[in-house]
Amino acid sequence: MRKSVRALSDAGVERFRAYLAELRSGVTRAPPLQLLDDAGATRELPVETVVELRRFESRLALGVYLHERLAGMDAEDLDADAGLWAWLSLFFFDEVCPVRADGRRRPGQDYRHVPSFEYPTAHRHLLYGPYQVYRRHGVTAALLLSGPPHSESGVYHEIAGRRELIANRGVLDAATLLYYDAARRAPRPGAQGPTSSPGTVRRFVRVLQQLDMTYDIYGLSGRQLLELLPPEFDVWRPQPELALGTGEREARALESGAPPW
């Protein structure tokens, strides 16, 4: 199915929210896809953009697709139009809220489908989040955007949920060197363990916050950050044969026509 992208109006958003509430109460019914073309529930956009239904193997693949499809739209509009992202969420609802084995959907909180654009939940929207991270960091965001479209990893929460970290390319590069398993296209086993476990992502974030009191970590590269980390991170440090950065490998894969996801 292909459609020209529209935006849900305020009335359309409320009807979408009502459907999400029904799902949370245990009601099982199909998504109200008729809203997508309902003149009373949607509004046109200034730029025509077409999207098509497809399956995405990862949040990275989703971010790449949305970035390509929405390239002709104004970035400021994309960062403020909740109705647009709500429309896209409804269009891709089977991707962001699939039917589970028990026959039900688990939508979670509304902000996963209707963005707030407010800290600390803006990154939680299941489409706007990966789109924004990919727009900022490109394929270097592979670590954060691993996993299926409907599921956010612990790594994503720890870094994307902190504005001072997600804006820092060096932090993302360091995290990728430590925790990304390129063969599995996923975080390395154990990386998302509790704060009490040495060297995990949660410890990485806490140590960065401590280092920020002494160093200008926002002016450091990923490898410079690695040099500041205490010994508990030694087991996670990349081996010499893995010296090529993940972002470079992913970019080369894209250039060769073999997408990294």
C-alpha positions in Angstrom: 0.0 0.0 0.0 1.3 3.4 -1.0 -0.1 6.7 0.3 0.7 10.4 0.2 1.7 11.4 3.7 -0.8 13.6 5.6 -1.0 14.7 9.2 -3.7 13.9 11.7 -5.7 16.9 12.8 -6.4 17.5 16.5 -9.6 15.6 16.0 -7.8 12.8 14.3 -5.2 12.6 17.0 -7.9 12.3 19.7 -9.5 9.5 17.8 -6.1 7.7 17.5 -5.6 8.2 21.2 -9.0 6.7 21.9 -8.0 3.7 19.9 -4.7 3.3 21.9 -6.7 3.5 25.1 -9.0 0.8 23.9 -6.0 -1.4 23.2 -4.6 -0.8 26.7 -8.0 -1.8 28.2 -7.9 -5.2 26.4 -10.0 -4.5 23.4 -8.9 -6.3 20.2 -9.8 -4.6 17.0 -8.0 -3.5 13.8 -6.3 -0.1 13.6 -8.6 2.7 12.4 -6.8 3.0 9.0 -9.8 4.9 7.6 -8.5 7.9 9.5 -5.5 8.1 7.1 -7.7 9.5 4.3 -10.5 11.1 6.3 -10.7 14.8 5.4 -12.3 15.5 8.8 -9.4 13.8 10.7 -6.4 14.8 8.6 -4.8 17.8 6.9 -2.6 18.1 3.9 1.1 18.9 4.1 2.9 21.6 2.1 5.2 19.1 0.4 3.9 15.9 -1.1 5.7 12.8 0.1 4.8 9.2 -0.5 5.4 6.2 1.8 4.6 2.5 1.3 4.0 -0.3 3.7 7.0 -2.5 4.2 8.7 -4.6 6.8 11.8 -3.2 8.6 14.3 -5.5 10.0 15.6 -2.9 12.5 15.1 0.6 13.8 18.2 1.6 11.7 16.4 0.4 8.5 13.4 2.4 9.6 15.4 5.5 10.3 17.1 5.3 6.9 13.8 4.9 5.1 12.1 7.8 6.9 15.1 10.0 6.4 15.0 9.3 2.7 11.2 9.7 2.3 11.0 12.9 4.4 14.1 14.6 2.9 12.0 17.2 1.0 10.3 18.5 4.1 11.5 21.3 6.4 13.4 20.0 9.4 11.7 22.5 11.8 8.3 21.3 10.7 9.3 17.7 11.2 10.5 18.5 14.7 7.2 20.1 15.7 4.3 18.4 13.8 2.9 15.8 16.1 0.0 15.2 13.7 2.4 14.1 11.0 4.2 11.6 13.2 0.8 10.3 14.5 -0.3 9.8 10.9 2.9 7.9 10.2 2.5 5.8 13.3 -1.0 4.8 12.3 0.2 4.0 8.8 3.0 1.8 10.1 1.0 0.5 13.1 1.7 -3.2 12.4 5.4 -2.4 12.6 5.4 -0.3 15.7 2.6 -2.2 17.5 2.4 -5.7 16.2 -0.1 -8.3 17.2 1.4 -10.5 19.9 1.1 -14.3 20.3 -2.0 -13.8 22.5 -3.8 -11.9 19.7 -3.4 -8.6 21.4 -1.4 -5.4 20.8 0.6 -3.7 23.5 0.8 0.0 22.5 2.4 1.3 25.7 2.1 5.0 26.5 0.6 7.4 24.0 4.0 9.2 23.5 5.2 6.0 21.6 2.7 6.9 18.9 1.9 10.6 19.3 5.1 12.5 20.0 5.3 15.1 22.7 8.6 16.7 21.5 9.3 17.4 25.2 12.1 16.1 27.3 12.4 13.3 28.4 9.9 11.5 26.2 10.5 13.0 22.7 13.0 10.1 21.8 10.4 7.5 22.9 8.2 8.0 19.7 8.8 4.8 17.8 9.2 6.6 14.4 10.4 10.1 15.3 13.1 8.7 17.7 15.0 6.6 15.1 14.4 9.2 12.4 16.0 11.9 14.5 18.9 9.8 15.7 19.7 8.7 12.1 19.3 12.2 10.8 21.9 13.4 13.3 24.4 10.5 13.3 23.8 8.4 10.1 24.8 4.8 10.1 27.0 5.4 13.1 23.8 5.1 15.1 23.7 1.3 14.3 24.3 0.5 18.0 21.4 2.6 19.2 19.0 1.6 16.5 19.4 -2.2 16.7 16.3 -4.4 17.2 12.8 -4.4 15.7 10.8 -1.1 15.2 8.5 -1.8 18.1 11.2 -2.3 20.7 13.7 0.1 22.2 17.0 -1.2 23.5 18.5 -0.3 26.9 21.5 1.3 25.1 19.0 3.5 23.2 17.3 4.6 26.4 20.6 5.3 28.2 22.1 7.5 25.5 19.2 8.9 23.4 17.3 9.8 26.6 20.1 12.2 27.6 20.3 15.3 25.5 23.9 16.0 26.4 25.0 12.5 25.3 22.9 12.0 22.1 24.3 15.3 20.8 27.9 14.1 21.3 29.4 12.2 18.4 32.4 11.2 20.5 30.2 9.5 23.1 28.3 7.6 20.4 31.6 6.5 18.7 33.0 5.4 22.0 29.9 3.4 22.9 29.9 1.8 19.4 33.5 0.7 19.8 32.8 -0.8 23.2 29.4 -2.4 22.8 28.4 -3.0 19.1 28.6 -6.5 17.8 28.8 -5.9 14.0 28.3 -9.6 13.2 25.0 -9.8 15.2 24.1 -6.1 14.4 23.2 -5.8 18.1 24.7 -4.8 21.4 27.3 -7.3 22.7 25.9 -9.8 25.2 25.9 -8.4 28.7 26.3 -4.8 27.6 22.9 -3.8 28.8 23.4 -5.2 32.3 22.6 -3.3 35.5 24.6 -0.3 36.9 26.2 -2.7 39.4 27.9 -4.7 36.6 31.3 -3.4 35.7 31.7 -1.8 32.3 28.0 -2.0 31.1 26.4 0.8 29.2 24.8 2.1 32.4 28.2 2.3 34.0 29.5 4.0 30.9 26.9 6.7 31.3 27.6 7.2 35.0 31.4 7.3 34.5 30.9 9.9 31.7 28.9 12.1 34.1 31.7 11.9 36.6 34.4 12.6 33.9 32.4 15.6 32.8 33.3 17.3 36.1 37.0 17.2 35.2 37.2 17.0 31.4 35.6 18.7 28.4 34.2 15.4 27.2 32.2 17.1 24.5 35.4 18.1 22.7 36.8 14.6 22.7 36.7 11.9 20.0 35.5 8.4 20.7 39.0 7.0 21.1 40.0 9.8 23.4 37.1 9.0 25.6 38.1 5.4 25.7 41.5 6.4 27.0 39.9 8.1 30.0 37.7 5.1 31.0 38.8 3.1 34.1 40.0 -0.5 34.0 36.5 -2.0 34.5 36.0 -1.2 30.8 39.1 -3.1 29.6 37.2 -6.3 28.8 34.9 -4.3 26.5 37.7 -2.4 24.6 37.9 -3.2 20.9 40.7 -5.5 19.8 43.3 -4.2 17.3 41.8 -6.1 14.4 38.6 -4.2 15.0 40.2 -0.8 14.7 38.0 0.2 11.7 35.1 2.2 13.2 31.7 0.7 12.9 30.4 3.9 11.2 33.1 3.5 8.5 32.2 -0.2 7.9 28.5 0.6 7.7 29.1 3.4 5.3 31.2 1.2 3.1 28.5 -1.4 3.1 26.0 1.2 2.0 28.2 2.5 -0.8 28.7 -1.1 -2.1 24.9 -1.6 -2.2 24.8 -4.0 0.8 22.8 -2.3 3.5 24.2 -2.9 7.1 20.8 -4.1 8.5 
